[in-house]
Amino acid sequence: MAAVRSKASADSSRPDPFKLRKHYKYLRVVDVCDALDGIGYFNVGLVSPEIRPLWLGMRFWGAAFTVRCVPANRPMWPLQTTDEVVDAHNIWFNKVGLASWRFYKHLKPGHVVMTDTGGANTVGLWGSENTLRAMQAGAVGIVTNGACRDTAELTQQRTPICSTGRGRTIIPGRIEIIETETRIGCGGVQVRPGDIVGCDDDGLVVVPLEVAETVATHAKAVLLADIKTRKSHYQALDIGPDSSVDYDTVARYYDTLDK
């Protein structure tokens, strides 16, 4: 198999997505969607609701690191011993090329790994172990338009992963990673390296990097206005305050960030 290619190149004129993601810290996906609407980006970046967080309460914002896969088009050959069955992934990668998983070393703190499975049949491309490897490298979220497996462990680990469903089968004979840091399609959205990706219980959104600063500015105002209004309703209804109406903390964070 040919080595994985990375098409991302340094461009000093592009905003730094790792700095920009700090402006998204408290934002809800809905705030960002409102801001995108406000600048005329109607339905741009709305990831299909078929791709959803594995567990409730998941939340992340980060810079897209894209991974493009294709169906393997070659079966896994019969393995002869129990040791070989246990070592199936290494045997497969040694045959088709270890470069398929070398992208981990390119991940930075704040990356969201966006994965296009290329229409491969149901396969647990992401599971309980390799997601931890990505997180150790700095990933704050993982998104795939395919399945994930080991879902009990993923939930227990609170691994921030979004997928179209739950799978059971492993990688060998089913899928190959052929390219990283290139444009991909995921959930009906074009995703480019460095685009800002967000997730919460309402779903996922991808913000094109060139408008991400403007969107964050508008979305902050939307969020703070909503907190202020909701806080007044809490008071009228005699509901005890919670973090979702902590206006002072959010306002103070952004005031400090903007100085």
C-alpha positions as CSV (number, residue, x, y, z in Angstrom):
1,M,0.0,0.0,0.0
2,A,1.2,3.5,-0.8
3,A,2.3,5.6,2.1
4,V,-0.3,7.9,3.6
5,R,-0.1,11.4,2.0
6,S,-0.6,14.6,3.9
7,K,-1.9,17.5,1.8
8,A,-1.9,20.2,4.5
9,S,0.7,22.8,4.0
10,A,1.8,25.8,6.1
11,D,0.0,29.0,5.2
12,S,0.8,32.0,7.3
13,S,-2.3,33.8,6.0
14,R,-4.7,31.3,7.6
15,P,-6.0,31.9,11.1
16,D,-4.5,29.6,13.8
17,P,-7.3,27.2,14.6
18,F,-5.7,26.2,17.9
19,K,-5.9,29.8,19.1
20,L,-9.4,30.3,17.7
21,R,-10.8,27.2,19.5
22,K,-10.3,29.0,22.8
23,H,-13.1,31.4,21.7
24,Y,-15.4,28.4,21.4
25,K,-14.9,27.1,24.9
26,Y,-18.3,27.9,26.4
27,L,-20.3,28.1,23.1
28,R,-23.1,25.7,22.4
29,V,-23.5,24.2,19.0
30,V,-26.8,26.1,18.6
31,D,-25.1,29.4,19.3
32,V,-22.6,28.7,16.5
33,C,-25.4,27.6,14.1
34,D,-27.3,30.9,14.9
35,A,-24.1,32.8,14.1
36,L,-23.6,30.9,10.8
37,D,-27.1,31.8,9.8
38,G,-26.5,35.4,10.7
39,I,-23.7,35.7,8.2
40,G,-25.6,34.0,5.5
41,Y,-24.1,30.5,5.9
42,F,-27.5,28.8,6.0
43,N,-27.1,25.0,6.6
44,V,-23.4,25.2,6.0
45,G,-21.5,22.9,8.4
46,L,-24.5,21.1,9.7
47,V,-23.3,17.5,10.1
48,S,-26.1,14.9,9.5
49,P,-27.9,13.9,12.7
50,E,-27.1,10.3,11.8
51,I,-23.6,11.1,13.2
52,R,-24.2,11.6,16.9
53,P,-22.3,11.5,20.2
54,L,-22.1,8.0,21.7
55,W,-23.1,9.2,25.1
56,L,-25.0,12.2,26.5
57,G,-23.1,15.1,28.0
58,M,-20.3,14.9,25.4
59,R,-18.9,18.3,24.5
60,F,-15.8,19.4,22.5
61,W,-14.4,22.1,20.2
62,G,-11.3,21.6,18.1
63,A,-9.4,21.8,14.9
64,A,-10.2,19.2,12.2
65,F,-7.6,16.6,11.4
66,T,-9.0,14.7,8.4
67,V,-8.5,11.0,7.6
68,R,-9.8,9.5,4.4
69,C,-10.4,5.7,4.1
70,V,-11.5,3.3,1.4
71,P,-12.8,-0.2,1.5
72,A,-10.0,-2.7,1.6
73,N,-11.1,-4.7,-1.5
74,R,-9.0,-7.6,-0.2
75,P,-10.0,-10.2,2.4
76,M,-8.1,-11.1,5.5
77,W,-6.4,-14.5,5.0
78,P,-7.1,-17.4,7.4
79,L,-5.0,-17.2,10.5
80,Q,-3.5,-20.4,11.8
81,T,-2.9,-20.0,15.6
82,T,-4.5,-18.2,18.5
83,D,-1.5,-15.9,18.8
84,E,-2.0,-14.9,15.2
85,V,-5.7,-14.1,15.9
86,V,-4.7,-12.0,18.8
87,D,-2.1,-10.2,16.6
88,A,-4.4,-9.8,13.6
89,H,-4.1,-6.1,13.3
90,N,-0.3,-6.1,13.3
91,I,-0.3,-8.9,10.8
92,W,-2.7,-7.0,8.5
93,F,-0.8,-3.7,8.8
94,N,2.5,-5.4,8.1
95,K,1.0,-6.8,4.9
96,V,-0.8,-3.7,3.6
97,G,1.6,-1.1,5.1
98,L,2.1,0.3,8.6
99,A,1.8,3.9,7.3
100,S,-2.0,3.6,7.6
101,W,-1.7,4.4,11.3
102,R,1.3,6.7,11.5
103,F,-1.0,9.8,11.5
104,Y,-1.0,9.7,15.3
105,K,2.3,11.4,15.5
106,H,0.9,14.3,13.6
107,L,-1.9,15.0,16.0
108,K,-1.7,18.1,18.2
109,P,-3.5,19.0,21.5
110,G,-6.9,20.3,20.3
111,H,-7.4,18.2,17.2
112,V,-10.7,16.6,16.3
113,V,-10.1,13.5,14.1
114,M,-12.7,13.6,11.3
115,T,-12.9,10.2,9.6
116,D,-14.5,9.4,6.2
117,T,-14.8,5.7,5.8
118,G,-15.4,5.8,2.1
119,G,-18.5,3.7,2.2
120,A,-16.8,0.7,3.7
121,N,-19.1,-2.0,5.1
122,T,-19.8,-1.8,8.9
123,V,-16.5,-1.9,10.7
124,G,-15.2,-0.8,14.0
125,L,-12.5,1.4,12.7
126,W,-12.5,3.2,16.1
127,G,-12.6,1.2,19.3
128,S,-11.6,1.5,23.0
129,E,-7.8,1.2,22.5
130,N,-7.0,3.2,19.4
131,T,-9.2,6.1,20.5
132,L,-7.1,6.3,23.7
133,R,-4.0,6.4,21.5
134,A,-5.5,9.4,19.6
135,M,-6.4,11.1,22.9
136,Q,-2.9,10.6,24.3
137,A,-1.6,12.3,21.2
138,G,-3.9,15.3,21.9
139,A,-7.2,14.6,20.2
140,V,-10.2,16.2,22.0
141,G,-12.8,14.5,19.8
142,I,-13.2,11.7,17.2
143,V,-15.9,11.7,14.5
144,T,-16.6,9.0,11.9
145,N,-19.3,8.5,9.3
146,G,-18.9,4.8,10.0
147,A,-19.3,2.7,13.2
148,C,-17.4,2.5,16.4
149,R,-17.0,-0.7,18.5
150,D,-16.2,-1.5,22.2
151,T,-19.0,0.9,23.0
152,A,-19.3,-0.1,26.6
153,E,-15.7,0.8,27.2
154,L,-15.9,3.9,25.1
155,T,-18.8,5.1,27.3
156,Q,-17.1,4.1,30.5
157,Q,-13.9,5.9,29.4
158,R,-15.9,8.9,28.4
159,T,-14.1,8.8,25.1
160,P,-15.4,11.8,23.0
161,I,-16.5,9.9,19.9
162,C,-19.4,10.4,17.5
163,S,-20.4,7.8,14.9
164,T,-23.3,6.6,12.8
165,G,-23.7,3.5,14.9
166,R,-22.2,0.6,16.8
167,G,-20.0,-2.0,15.1
168,R,-18.5,-5.4,16.0
169,T,-15.9,-6.3,13.4
170,I,-12.3,-5.3,13.2
171,I,-10.2,-3.5,10.6
172,P,-8.3,-6.3,8.8
173,G,-9.9,-7.2,5.4
174,R,-12.4,-4.3,5.6
175,I,-10.9,-0.8,5.5
176,E,-7.7,1.0,4.7
177,I,-6.6,4.6,5.6
178,I,-5.0,6.1,2.5
179,E,-4.7,9.8,3.1
180,T,-4.7,12.4,5.8
181,E,-5.1,16.2,6.0
182,T,-7.0,16.5,2.8
183,R,-10.6,17.6,2.1
184,I,-13.2,15.0,3.0
185,G,-16.9,14.7,3.2
186,C,-18.4,13.7,6.5
187,G,-22.1,13.7,7.3
188,G,-22.9,15.7,4.2
189,V,-20.4,18.4,5.1
190,Q,-17.1,19.3,3.5
191,V,-14.3,19.3,6.1
192,R,-10.9,20.7,5.6
193,P,-7.8,20.5,7.8
194,G,-8.1,23.2,10.5
195,D,-11.9,23.9,10.2
196,I,-13.4,24.2,13.7
197,V,-15.5,21.2,14.8
198,G,-17.9,21.3,17.6
199,C,-20.1,18.7,19.4
200,D,-22.7,18.7,22.2
201,D,-26.0,16.9,22.9
202,D,-27.7,18.7,20.0
203,G,-25.2,17.3,17.4
204,L,-22.2,18.5,15.4
205,V,-21.2,21.5,13.4
206,V,-18.2,22.3,11.2
207,V,-17.2,26.0,11.0
208,P,-15.1,26.9,7.9
209,L,-11.9,28.3,9.2
210,E,-12.0,31.5,7.2
211,V,-15.2,32.7,9.0
212,A,-14.5,31.0,12.4
213,E,-13.4,34.2,14.1
214,T,-16.4,36.2,13.0
215,V,-18.7,33.3,13.9
216,A,-17.2,33.1,17.4
217,T,-17.7,36.8,18.0
218,H,-21.4,36.6,17.1
219,A,-22.0,33.3,18.9
220,K,-20.5,34.7,22.1
221,A,-23.1,37.5,22.0
222,V,-25.9,35.0,21.3
223,L,-24.8,32.8,24.3
224,L,-24.5,35.7,26.8
225,A,-27.9,37.1,25.8
226,D,-29.5,33.7,26.2
227,I,-27.8,33.2,29.6
228,K,-29.1,36.6,30.8
229,T,-32.6,35.9,29.7
230,R,-32.7,32.4,31.0
231,K,-31.3,33.6,34.4
232,S,-34.3,36.0,34.7
233,H,-36.7,33.1,34.1
234,Y,-34.9,31.0,36.7
235,Q,-35.4,33.8,39.2
236,A,-39.1,34.3,38.3
237,L,-39.7,30.5,38.7
238,D,-37.6,30.3,41.9
239,I,-35.2,27.8,40.2
240,G,-31.8,27.5,41.9
241,P,-28.9,28.6,39.6
242,D,-26.7,26.2,37.8
243,S,-23.7,26.5,35.5
244,S,-25.8,27.1,32.5
245,V,-26.9,30.5,33.8
246,D,-23.5,31.5,35.3
247,Y,-23.3,34.7,33.3
248,D,-20.4,36.2,35.3
249,T,-18.0,33.2,34.7
250,V,-18.6,33.2,31.0
251,A,-18.5,36.9,30.5
252,R,-15.3,37.1,32.6
253,Y,-13.6,34.4,30.6
254,Y,-14.3,36.1,27.3
255,D,-13.4,39.6,28.6
256,T,-10.0,38.2,29.7
257,L,-9.5,36.3,26.5
258,D,-10.2,39.3,24.3
259,K,-7.6,41.5,26.1
